[in-house]
């Protein structure tokens, strides 16, 4: 599941590209690991979600549903529009079924200010019921399951991206991959200013660390779909590719 979020997200930020060009670039990134129809379709849906979110007006926390933890509301307008858009993108029955479950069951709670209360609430019980419908015992093993599970926290905490990622981490199973995908969706919708400093300050920052990862992300997001491999990439990326090629040859 993790490769879907890691390898499709950079392509997805090329939102000015025609859909067929974007999907071709995304599929090329998946060729060595996810060539089945379900995996490719899930990747296209994830990419389409990121493009849609990138072009959507950023919501504020105050605009989220903001209901009490024990009183879940329905989906907001933007969340409903996103799911309707993705229904027009998917090409497989399985992915369509997962999106339909989200349309039926997902709801907004806005910020989660008291996690102890939330984890004892009807909202949490309802979330776990939805998670079980989206995946097998909370563990997503197929691409459509993974993308749907990654969308669920975003839809639940639409106006509160930090809370969405934290919620994804509570889901168990493949929580690291779920959190990555939810974080990619939240970043597309909200940008990066919401990222708490405490999340970033503890990251290692040597070779291949935080700053280099951020520079690589910026470079990937700036590429066009028709750029040749290596064009405009940071020097450290080119050098790392050369080092890996040399070590493989030896």
C-alpha positions in Angstrom: 0.0 0.0 0.0 2.8 2.4 0.8 4.1 2.6 -2.8 0.8 4.0 -3.9 1.2 7.1 -1.8 5.0 7.4 -2.1 5.2 7.1 -5.9 1.9 8.5 -7.2 1.9 11.7 -5.0 4.7 13.6 -6.8 3.1 13.0 -10.2 -0.3 14.1 -8.9 0.9 17.6 -8.1 1.3 18.2 -11.8 -2.3 19.3 -11.8 -2.0 21.2 -15.1 -1.3 18.0 -17.1 -4.2 16.4 -19.0 -5.7 13.5 -17.1 -4.4 10.9 -19.6 -0.9 12.3 -19.3 -1.0 12.3 -15.5 -2.4 8.7 -15.4 0.3 7.5 -17.8 3.0 9.0 -15.6 1.5 7.4 -12.5 1.2 4.0 -14.2 4.8 4.2 -15.3 5.8 4.7 -11.7 3.9 1.6 -10.6 5.2 -0.8 -13.4 7.8 -2.6 -11.3 5.5 -3.4 -8.4 1.8 -2.8 -9.0 0.7 -3.9 -12.5 -2.6 -5.5 -11.7 -5.9 -3.7 -12.6 -6.9 -3.1 -8.9 -3.5 -1.7 -8.0 -3.4 0.6 -11.0 -6.9 1.8 -10.6 -6.3 2.6 -6.9 -3.2 4.5 -7.9 -5.2 6.5 -10.4 -7.8 7.3 -7.9 -5.2 8.4 -5.3 -3.6 10.7 -7.9 -7.0 12.1 -9.0 -7.8 12.8 -5.3 -4.6 14.7 -4.8 -5.1 16.8 -8.0 -8.7 17.6 -6.9 -7.6 18.5 -3.4 -4.8 20.7 -4.7 -7.3 22.7 -6.7 -9.8 23.0 -3.9 -10.1 26.0 -1.6 -8.4 25.2 1.7 -11.0 24.8 4.5 -10.4 26.3 7.9 -10.7 24.4 11.2 -13.7 26.7 12.0 -15.4 25.5 8.8 -15.2 21.9 9.8 -18.3 20.2 11.2 -17.0 20.6 14.7 -19.7 18.4 16.3 -19.4 16.9 19.7 -17.4 13.6 19.7 -20.5 11.6 20.5 -22.7 13.2 17.8 -21.3 12.5 14.3 -22.7 14.6 11.5 -22.7 13.7 7.8 -20.1 14.6 5.3 -19.5 18.2 4.4 -20.0 19.6 0.9 -16.3 19.4 -0.2 -15.9 15.8 1.1 -19.0 14.7 -0.8 -17.8 16.5 -3.9 -14.4 14.7 -3.7 -16.0 11.3 -3.5 -18.4 12.0 -6.4 -15.4 13.1 -8.5 -13.5 9.9 -7.7 -16.5 7.8 -8.6 -16.1 9.2 -12.1 -12.4 8.2 -12.2 -12.4 4.6 -10.9 -12.6 1.8 -13.5 -13.0 -1.2 -11.2 -16.0 -2.6 -9.3 -13.9 -3.1 -6.1 -12.8 0.6 -5.9 -16.3 1.8 -6.7 -17.7 -0.3 -3.9 -15.2 1.2 -1.4 -16.0 4.7 -2.5 -19.7 3.9 -2.1 -19.1 2.8 1.5 -17.4 6.1 2.2 -20.3 8.0 0.6 -22.7 6.1 2.9 -20.8 6.0 6.1 -18.1 8.7 6.3 -18.8 11.8 8.5 -17.1 14.9 9.9 -16.1 15.6 13.4 -13.7 18.5 12.8 -11.1 18.8 15.5 -10.6 16.1 18.1 -9.7 18.0 21.2 -10.1 15.2 23.7 -8.8 11.9 22.4 -9.8 9.9 25.5 -13.4 11.0 25.1 -13.3 10.5 21.3 -12.0 6.9 21.6 -15.0 6.1 23.9 -17.6 7.8 21.7 -20.1 6.7 19.2 -18.1 8.4 16.6 -15.2 6.1 17.2 -17.4 3.0 17.2 -18.9 4.1 13.9 -15.5 4.7 12.4 -14.3 1.2 13.4 -17.4 -0.2 11.8 -16.7 1.6 8.6 -13.0 0.6 8.7 -14.1 -3.0 8.9 -16.3 -2.6 5.8 -13.4 -1.1 3.9 -10.7 -3.6 4.8 -10.3 -7.1 6.2 -10.1 -6.8 10.0 -8.7 -3.4 9.6 -5.8 -4.5 7.5 -6.0 -3.2 3.9 -4.2 -5.7 1.5 -5.6 -4.5 -1.8 -5.0 -1.1 -3.4 -8.7 0.0 -3.4 -8.8 -0.9 0.3 -5.7 1.1 1.1 -6.8 4.2 -0.8 -10.3 4.1 0.8 -8.8 3.7 4.3 -6.4 6.6 3.7 -9.3 8.8 2.6 -11.4 8.0 5.7 -9.4 10.1 8.3 -9.2 13.0 5.8 -13.0 13.0 5.4 -13.5 12.7 9.2 -11.2 15.6 10.1 -11.6 17.6 6.9 -10.7 21.0 8.4 -8.1 19.7 10.8 -5.2 18.0 8.9 -3.1 17.3 12.0 -6.0 15.5 13.6 -6.6 13.6 10.3 -3.1 12.1 10.3 -3.2 11.3 14.0 -6.5 9.5 13.4 -5.0 7.5 10.6 -2.2 6.4 13.0 -4.8 5.0 15.4 -6.3 2.6 12.8 -3.8 -0.2 13.4 -2.9 -2.7 10.7 -0.9 -0.8 8.1 -1.0 2.4 10.1 2.3 3.8 8.8 1.2 3.5 5.2 -2.3 4.8 6.0 -0.8 7.8 7.8 1.5 8.5 4.7 -1.5 8.4 2.4 -3.7 10.5 4.6 -0.8 13.0 5.0 -0.4 13.2 1.2 -4.1 14.0 0.9 -4.0 16.5 3.8 -1.0 18.2 2.3 -2.6 18.6 -1.0 -5.6 20.2 0.6 -4.0 22.3 3.3 -0.4 22.8 2.1 2.4 22.4 4.7 2.0 25.3 7.2 -0.2 23.1 9.5 2.7 20.6 10.1 3.6 20.8 13.8 7.2 21.7 14.5 7.4 18.9 17.0 6.9 16.4 14.1 9.8 17.8 12.1 12.3 18.8 14.8 13.0 15.2 15.8 13.7 14.0 12.3 17.3 13.1 11.4 18.8 15.8 9.1 22.1 14.3 7.8 22.6 12.8 4.4 19.2 11.8 3.0 17.6 13.4 6.0 14.8 16.0 6.5 16.1 18.9 4.4 17.1 16.7 1.5 13.8 14.9 1.5 12.0 18.2 1.4 14.2 19.4 -1.4 13.5 16.2 -3.3 9.7 16.6 -2.8 9.8 20.2 -4.1 11.8 19.1 -7.1 9.5 16.2 -7.9 6.4 18.5 -7.5 8.0 21.0 -9.9 8.6 18.5 -12.7 6.4 18.3 -15.7 5.1 15.0 -17.0 7.2 15.3 -20.2 10.4 16.1 -18.4 13.3 13.7 -19.1 14.6 11.7 -16.2 17.1 13.7 -14.2 16.1 17.1 -15.6 16.3 19.8 -12.9 16.7 17.2 -10.1 18.8 18.3 -7.1 22.5 17.4 -7.3 22.3 15.0 -4.3 19.6 13.0 -6.1 21.7 12.6 -9.3 24.8 11.7 -7.3 22.8 9.1 -5.3 21.5 7.6 -8.5 25.1 7.4 -9.9 26.3 5.9 -6.6 23.7 3.2 -6.7 24.3 2.5 -10.3 28.1 2.1 -9.7 27.6 -0.2 -6.7 25.2 -2.4 -8.7 27.7 -2.6 -11.6 30.5 -3.6 -9.2 
